[in-house]
Amino acid sequence: MPAIEPLAESPILNKVGIERRCPDEEAPLSEVWRKERTTAYGRSDLKKGAEKNVEEKVIEGMIVKHYN
């Protein structure tokens, strides 16, 4: 199962830079990420984000932004 992480060999990502959200070895697997996002949708309390009209939720250690 692939992990959710940027392709370090990508020439485009190397040109613009890669912003790592977590170490590669801690990146969640795509299946786990999908299930957590689906399970949390509509069932979790969202916290106000720093930006206007943005709410945030932490899933698998990564911040998910909901734009309203």
C-alpha positions as CSV (number, residue, x, y, z in Angstrom):
1,M,0.0,0.0,0.0
2,P,1.5,3.3,-1.0
3,A,2.2,6.0,1.6
4,I,1.0,9.6,1.1
5,E,4.2,11.4,0.4
6,P,5.6,13.6,-2.4
7,L,7.6,12.0,-5.2
8,A,11.1,13.3,-4.3
9,E,12.3,12.5,-7.8
10,S,9.8,14.8,-9.5
11,P,11.5,17.6,-11.4
12,I,8.6,19.9,-10.9
13,L,8.5,19.4,-7.1
14,N,12.3,19.8,-7.0
15,K,12.0,23.1,-8.9
16,V,9.4,24.6,-6.6
17,G,10.5,22.8,-3.5
18,I,8.9,20.0,-1.4
19,E,7.1,21.0,1.8
20,R,7.2,18.0,4.1
21,R,4.4,17.7,6.5
22,C,5.8,14.7,8.3
23,P,8.9,12.4,8.0
24,D,8.5,9.9,5.1
25,E,8.6,6.9,7.5
26,E,5.6,8.4,9.4
27,A,3.5,9.2,6.3
28,P,0.1,7.6,6.6
29,L,-0.8,4.9,4.1
30,S,-3.3,6.0,1.4
31,E,-5.9,3.4,2.6
32,V,-5.7,4.5,6.2
33,W,-5.9,8.2,5.2
34,R,-8.9,7.5,3.0
35,K,-10.8,5.6,5.7
36,E,-10.0,8.2,8.4
37,R,-11.2,11.1,6.2
38,T,-14.4,9.2,5.3
39,T,-15.1,8.2,8.9
40,A,-14.5,11.7,10.2
41,Y,-16.6,13.6,7.6
42,G,-19.6,15.2,9.3
43,R,-18.9,13.5,12.6
44,S,-16.0,15.5,14.1
45,D,-15.8,18.9,15.7
46,L,-13.8,21.3,13.6
47,K,-11.7,24.0,15.1
48,K,-11.5,27.5,13.7
49,G,-8.3,27.9,11.6
50,A,-6.0,30.9,11.4
51,E,-7.5,31.9,8.0
52,K,-11.0,33.4,7.6
53,N,-13.8,30.9,6.8
54,V,-11.5,27.9,7.4
55,E,-12.0,25.1,9.9
56,E,-9.4,22.5,10.7
57,K,-9.3,18.9,11.8
58,V,-6.2,16.7,12.5
59,I,-6.4,13.3,10.9
60,E,-3.5,10.9,11.2
61,G,-1.3,13.7,12.5
62,M,-2.0,15.9,9.4
63,I,-4.1,19.1,9.4
64,V,-7.1,18.9,7.0
65,K,-8.6,22.3,6.1
66,H,-12.3,22.7,5.4
67,Y,-13.1,25.9,3.4
68,N,-16.5,27.5,4.0
